[in-house]
Amino acid sequence: MKTILVVNGENYWQEFLPNDFVVQKKIQTTEWILKNNKLYVIDQDGVCMPDKILWRVGAIKPSPKHKSALDIIQLSDVPCVNSAKVLIQGFDRLSMLQALHSCKLPVVPFNITTSSSQLKNIEMKFPFVVKAGNYHGGFGKVLVENEQKWQDIKDLLFITNDYITIEPYINYDKDIRYLAIGDKIWAMARKGKFWKANVETTDFVLIEPEEELAAQTRLLKDYLSADIIAVDVLEERDGQRYFVEYNDIPGLSGFPDEVRTTLANCLSTL
């Protein structure tokens, strides 16, 4: 029986890994030690020496500690899903965008500056979307529709030390998520309550994967050597599609239990 450490995430993984001993801990409350090439993960509930790790840290503010834990996992050679190397690649939004760019996928066009003092040099025609730093889950993002709002946002961004990206607002007709695990792919069409496509989802439906988008998802998955990957695609009324981002720790809500079984099988076969 192997000890599987699930970091954050859902509490149902013992059900899908019945032949293993599943321990669940949160990245926010753990300390990580590598001693004599052995990995120890410690919190108030005790010490875990994992044989394998399922990393499900998503939708929280990234911190240097997360990156340090991933570096330690990689140094320990403890198998992880996704691998620590893949998770480190996707840890920062800019390196995530670099992967999409390298695969020549149709990314939403964007401008970047490392300083708020240079915002005047990267602004676009209204409306546009400003994203500050490396946040996820809709945080750090705002839609700018006119000059007055832009001035207010620039005043707020003055106090940030993060890089800033600006991209045109895509008045999308469809928000689609493609999820790939192993050699299987699922697709979901979603509708959000407001302009942020993946925030406060009000409706979703599983759809049949399209050949082109499925092939593009596999291309990215193979490029990253990922076990699991999701891509978010916006489609305009005229059929033009844009890849917004990929997620190497995607949420599984709304997808069938088959995705959880497939992900558990990926971990079991490591």
N, C-alpha and C positions, 0 to 999 in steps of 0.2 A: 504494500500500500504506500503510495506516494503522498507527500504533504504538498498540497496546492495552496499557495498564498494568493488570495484575491484582494487586490489593493483597490479600495473604494468600490463603487459599483453596486450591482444588484445583490440581493441576499438569497438568491435561489440556486446558487451554483452547485451546492451539494447534491441537489436533485439531479443535475445533469452530469455529475461526476461521482456516481455512486460507489465506484471502486477505489476512490481516493479519499484522503482526509483533507477537508477544505477548511482553511483558516481565513477569516476575513479581518482586515485591518485598514485603517484610514491613513493616507499619506500625511494628513495634517497632525496626527498624534503619534507618529512612529519615529523611531531613530534607527538608522541603518549602520551596520558595522560589517566590515570585511576584515577578518582576522585569520591568518594562516590559510588563506584561500577559501575560507568558509564564510557564508553569508548568514548574518543574524539580523532579524527585524524585531524590534522591541517596542512594546507599548505597555500601558497599565495592566493589560490582561496577560502579559508574559512575553516569552521569547519564542519566535518561530524560526526554524531552520528550513526554509522551503526547498523542495526538490524542483518545483516549477512555479512560475508566477503568471497569473492572469491580471494584467494591468488595465484597470477600468477607471482611471482618474480622468474625469471629464467634467466640463461645465463649472469649473472653479478657477479662480485666479491663478495662473501659473506663477511659480516662485522658483528661485534658485535651488531650493531644497529638492524640488521635483527633479530637476536636471541632475543634481548630485546623486540622488537615489538611482536614476537610470544609468549614470556612469558607473556606479558601484555594481549594479546588476550586470552590466556588460563586462566589467572586470572579473566578476565572480564566475562567469560562464554558466550561471543558472539559466535554463531555458525560460523564455518569457514570450507571451503572446499579447500584442505584437512583440517582436524582438526589441531589445533596448536600442539597437541601432536605428530601427525604423522609427521608434518613438522619439528619439533624439532629433532625427531629421524633421519630424513634424512638430517639434516642440515650439518652434517659433514660426509666426505667420509668414515671414519673409522666406524662410527656407522651404516652407510648404508651397508657397507660390513658385519658388524656383523649380520644384519638382514638376509642377503642372506645366511650367514653361518649357522644361527640358523634354517633356513628352509631347510638346507642340499641341496641347489641348487648347480649345478656344476660351481662354481666361478673360474675365471682365477686364478691360483696359484700366490701368491704374498709374498714378504718379506717386512718388515717395519722397519724403524729406526726413532727415534726422533731427531737424530743429523746427520749432514753431515759427521762428523768425523768418523762415523761408516759405511760409504758406502762400505768400503773394505770388511766388514763382511756380506754383504747381496747381493753382486753382483752375477749375473747369467751368464750362457753361452750366448755369443752373438748369435743373436740379442736379446735385451730386451728393455722394455719400462720403463722409469722413470717418475714418477708423483710426483710433489712437491706440498704439501699442499692440500687445499680443493677447488681448482678451478674447474670450469665446462666449458662446451662448447669447449673442446679441449685445453684450456689454461693450462699452467704448465705441459705439457706432451711432451716428446721427445723420439724418437726412437734412440737407441744406437746400432750401427752396428759393431764397431771395437774399439780397445784400444785407438787410437788417439782421436776419438770422445768422448769416455768415460772420458778421462783425461780432455778434455775441459768442459764437463758437470759437472764433479766433482768440477772444479774450480769455475764454476758459482754457484753451489749449496752451496758452502762454505759460501755464504753471506745470505742464507735463514735461517729463524728461524722456518720454518715449518717442519712437519714430511715428510718423503719421502718414497714412495713405489716403488718397482721394481718388474716387472712381465715379463714373457716371451712374446715375440712378437708372436701373433697368426696370421699366414698367412692364413687368412680366405677366404673362397669361397663365403660365404653369410653373410650379416649383416641384422639381422631381429629385428624389434621392435614389441613387443606385448603391446597393450594398453587395459587396463581394466577399465571400468567405471560402477559402479553399478554391475549388473549381466551380462553385455555385454562385448564382447572381439572382438578386431580387430587386424589384423596383417599386417605389411608392410615390404617388402624387399627393402633395400636401397643400393646405391653404392656411395661411396665418391670419391672425386677427387684425394686424396692422401691416405696415410696409415691410417689416423684417420677415422674410419668408419662413425662417425656421424658428420663430419665437411665438409663443402662445398659439400653437397649432389648434385650429378649430375643427379641421376635417382632414381625413387622410383615407386613401384607398390604395390597396395593392394593385399594380398594373402589370401587364406582360412586358418584360424587358425588350427594348428595341435593339436590333442587331448592332447599329452604329454606336449607341451609347454603351452597350454591354462590352463591345470591343475596346472602346476608349477606357472604360473602367478596368478591364483586364490589363491593358497596356500600362496604366499607372501602377496597378497592383504588382505586376511583374517587374517594373522599373524599380520599385521600392523594395521588392522581395518581402511584401507584407503577407501576413496570414489573413487579416481582415482589413477592409478599407471601405469607406463610403464616400461618394462624391455628390455634391449638391449642384444641380443644374437649373438655371432659369431659362425659360423659353418665352420669347415674345410672340405676339399675335401673328407676326409674319413668318414664324418658324425659326427665326434666328436663336441660337442657343449659346449660353455662356456658362462656363464652369466657374462657380463662385469660390469653392474651396474643396479640399478633401479632409476627411476626418479619420484618423487612425485609431480612435477610441469611440466609435459611433454608438449612439443609443440604439437599443433594439426594440423599443416600444412600437407597437403596431405591426411588427413583423411576426410571422408564425413561429412556433416553438422549434421548427426545423432549423432556424438560424442559431438558436442556442445549442442545440444538439451538434450542429456542424462545427461551431466554435469550440465546444468541449472536445470534440473528436480531434480537432487541430492540436489542442493542448495535450491530449492523451498520446498522440503519436510522436511528440517531440522526444 
